[in-house]
Amino acid sequence: MPATTAYRQPTIPALPVSVPGKSPYYPPPTRTATYSRVSMSPPEAGSSMNTSAVPSLTSSTYGGSAASDYESSHGGSSGVDLIDMLNDRLSNAVDPIPLDRSLAKQAQTSGELNAKHRELLELQALAQRRLKGTRANFADGMKAAKEVKRDLEWTQKRVTALKSKAERKYPAHYRAASQQYPSPVDY
């Protein structure tokens, strides 16, 4: 038997893969950025202006360089409030009427579905009560039917016994009566 040799796959060294660099979200400003301030004075310590747990976003606290780029490129005045501007744009961009209509339709449909579900539960309870009553009536009917069957069997045995007794005791009269009144055909 000849010796088998194992085949070894040659190893290839790993090559570096080039990954493209990330581009900045905002392009770098072309001129020196000037930091502007909001034309509003900070709130007093006892003022209810900024008492919420969430700080208010102004151009000096949020995206200061982006706001200054916007103001410098668009010739904005220092009196523009970034939050008011964003609120105005957002309120103009989103029309809440279709959303309100769909929300109202969803609530209406949910209410109708809930009402139908309750109606189905009531009908199911009614059907179960009727079924229980029907089963009780059926059990009473079966009991009455068994009693009637027992009574009919007893009566049939009694009639058969009387018939055979009359036939033995009065054979001539029994034949005359059987010819005059024939017995019904048994089914």
Order of alpha helices (4+ residues) and beta strands (2+ residues): alpha-alpha-alpha-alpha
